[in-house]
Amino acid sequence: MQNIVASTRFAESLDLDAIVSVLEGSEYEPEVFPGLIYRIENPKTALLLFKSGKANCTGGKNLDDVRESVDIVARKLLEGGVSVERHPEITVQNMVAVCDLGAEINLVNVAISLNLEHVEYEPEQFPGLVYRLEDPKVVCLLFASGKMVLTGAKSPEEIDRAVESTVGELGMRGLL
């Protein structure tokens, strides 16, 4: 797992002008970006807080990182006198993972063999082949080196299923 993007809601609304002094080291320049940015060193994540009370957490390598990051911000806000949910619900928006298939891949053969309505391969534009799975709804970027980047998953199980499905499709066609 390389990155998890998740959303949450700390409150019905947030006073970002007040919060910038509560979350030491945070960045808030509303004329540049409407959200307050707060980076955490451990786990290495960033939270974007918005006036709507919503927040996004990015950079987590696992779900525990995301939960811990959200809880750290909630605790600091509560300690700073900001009324927020102590353990707000978290919704995963996107997971990005990388894997190595262990062998080089001929992307031209893959593009010809897989269902063309699920494949995009334009090597002049991008060196990888884009393979869109329907179930799970995950996008796999395949590279000639045998590396694969998966994005769009909502759970680690979807990542696992996407890898198994893709490896199965490639193996069944003698492409791996």
Secondary structure, DSSP 8 states (H G I E B T S, - for coil): --EEEEEEESSS---HHHHHHHSTT-B--TTT-SSEEEEETTTTEEEEE-TTSEEEEEEESSHHHHHHHHHHHHHHHHHTT----SS--EEEEEEEEEEE-SS---HHHHHHHS-GGGEE--TTT-SSEEEE-SSS--EEEE-TTSEEEEEEESSHHHHHHHHHHHHHHHHHTT--
